[in-house]
Amino acid sequence: MPSIAENIAQTESRLKPGTRLIAVTKTKPVEMLLEAYHAGSKLFGENKVQEMAAKYEALPKDIEWHMIGHLQTNKVKYMAPFVSLIHSVDSLKLLKEINKEAAKNDRIIPCLLQIFIAREETKFGLSEEEAAEILQSEELRSYKSVKIKGLMGMASNTDDETKIRAEFRGLKNLFDSFKQFESDQVKMQELSMGMSGDYPIAVEEGSTLVRVGSAIFGSR
């Protein structure tokens, strides 16, 4: 069985310049995370805030922590001191809370808007219209402690590559069209799409951040 270091090297060999690998570390023990860290992986993605906060305490402080799971407003405060990027912003209410907690920590927290691109009801996210509304809202302009850095999306859980590609391509087109809303607070820089099963397609379609767990750490 290949080692974590070998899996990371293998995954990174399939990325393009400008695309970064986030090792999805949810449910994995600290020992495995350290193995990934020593293999050069410094971007870790977690789904649960408490788990992320505990691992943050236990691990080296040059790791970038990415929140990639569905986020509840009452959990924001636990990661506001250290989170590097929140991928899963799906409401103005959540942005308001992130802004409040970021201000308390004297930080500006970068965020991505999560767009619903799959044809499955199980996924979270905003519609194109809802996202456009947030980007143009007066409220967002008043939130001085958050910045919108791009978009995130999850493709349908299917073996149909044509469908997956179409969903990623649609998100990339939306990402490009949202550049019209750029301001001091909005910069379309990061496009977070692609997971263990579909990241090579996401890379081809313009992803800048891929979220890969089982291809690095083995399936749970």
N, C-alpha and C positions, 0 to 999 in steps of 0.2 A: 504494500500500500504506500503511495507517495506521501511524503511528509508535508506538513503545513507549508514549509518554506518552498517546497517544489510546486505545490498547488498555487501558491501566490505567484511564483515565477511564470508558471504556465498561463495563469489568468492574465497577468500583466503583458505577456507576449502577444496577447490578442487585442490589446488596446491600441488606440491611435494616439499620437502626440496630442496633448490637450485633454485627454480623458484620464480621470483619476479613479483608482480603485478604493471603494469603501469596503472594508472587511466587516461583514455583518456578524456581530459577536453575541447576539441574543442567545440566552440559555447556555452559553459556553463558559467553562470555568476559567478563572484568572490564569492558570498555568498555560492553557491553550492560547490565550490572548498574548501572554508574554512570548510564547513561541513565534507568533505572528509578528509581534513587535521586533523581536531580534532578527527576524527575516526581512525587516525593513518596512513593515506595514505600520503606518502612523495614523491612518484614518479609520476609526471604528464606528460602526452604526449599531444603535440599540433601538428596540421597540418599546421598552418599558423604562420609565423615568427612574424608578427606585433602583432597578438593576444597574442602570447607567451610573447613577450617583455613587453606588457602592463600589463599582469597578473603577470609577474615577479616583476615589480615595486610595484604592489599592495599587494603582498602576502609575507608571512614569507620567510626568506632567507635560511632556511634549506631544502627547497623543491628542488628536483632534476628535472630539466626540460629536457625532451626528445623530440627531433624533429623527428616526425614519418611520416610527410607528404612529398610530392614531394618538393624538395628544388631547388630554382633558385639561381644562383651564386650571383646575385645582392642583395640578401636578407641576405647573410651569416653574413655581418658585424653587423647587428642589434642584433644578438644573440651570437656572438663570445665571448663577455665578460662573459657569464654565463651558456651557454648550457652544460648539463652534458654528453649527448650522442646523436649523430646524427645517426638515424637508416637508413636513406634513401639516402645513397651515391650511385649514379648510373653512375658516370663517373670520369675519371682522372682529367678532367677540374674542376669539382666541388671540388675534393680533393685539387687541387692546390689552389683554392680560400679559402677553409677552412684553409689550412696551412698558407696562407698569413695573414688572419684575426686573426688567433690564435696567430701568432708571434707578431702581433701588440699589442695584449692584454697580451703578455708574458705568454701564456698558451699552453698546449698540449691538443688538443680536441680529445676525443675518438670517433671513427666512426664505423659504421657497413656498409658492402656492401649490397645493396639491390639486391636480386636475383629474377629474373622473374621465378616463379614456376607455376603460374596459366595458364589455357588454355584460357585466355581472353586477348584480345588486350588492354583492358582498364587499365591494371596495368603497372607500371613502373618497371624497373629493368634491371640487367645485365644478360647475359647468363653465363653459367659455364665457357666458354672459355674466355669471356671478363674479368670475375672476376679473373681467374687464371693469366691472362696477367697483370692485375693491381698489383696483389700481388707479381709478380716476376719482376716488372718493375724497371729500374734504377731511373726513375722519383720519384717513391714512396720513394725510399731510400734517396732522396735529400730533402724530405718534413719532416723536423725535428719537426714540431709542430702539427703533427697528428699521431694518432695510430689507426690501424685497430684492433678492438676488437672482430670481429665476423661477423655474417651474419643476414640479415632480409629477410623475405619473406611473401607474402600474398597468401593464398590458393584461389582456385576458389570459386566464390560465388554460391554455390550449396548445395542441401540437401544430395548429394551423399557422405556419410561418407567414403566409400571405396576410393573414388577419393581424398578427402581431406587428408585422412591418407597417401595415396601414395605420395602426393605432399610434405607433411611435412617430411615424412620419407626420401624422396629424398634429401631434403634440409639438413637434419641431416647427411646423408651420405656424402654430399658435404662438410659440415662443418668439419666432421672428416677427410676427405681426404685432406682438405686445411691445416691441421696441419703440413703437409710436408713443407709448405712455411713459417713457423714461424721464426721470427727474433726479433730484438729489437723493431721493429715497428709493427710486425704482431703477434697477439696472439689470437687464436680461443677460446675465453672465453664465449662470449654471443651469444645465438641463439634466435633471436626475432621472434617468430611466435605464432599465435593464437590471435583471437579477440573474441568479445562477443559470436558470434555464434558457434565458433569452438575451443575455447581455451582448453576444456578438452582433445580433441584429440591431440592438440599441446603439452600439458603437458605430455601425455603418450609417445609422440614421441621425447621428449628430449628438449623442449623449456626451456630457462632460463628466458625469459621475455615475459609476455603476455600483450597485449594491449587491455584493456577492458573499453568501454565507456557506451553503453546503458544498459548493465547488472548492472552497478553501478548507473548511473544518470537517467535511464529511457530513452526511445527513444525520439528523438528530436521532 
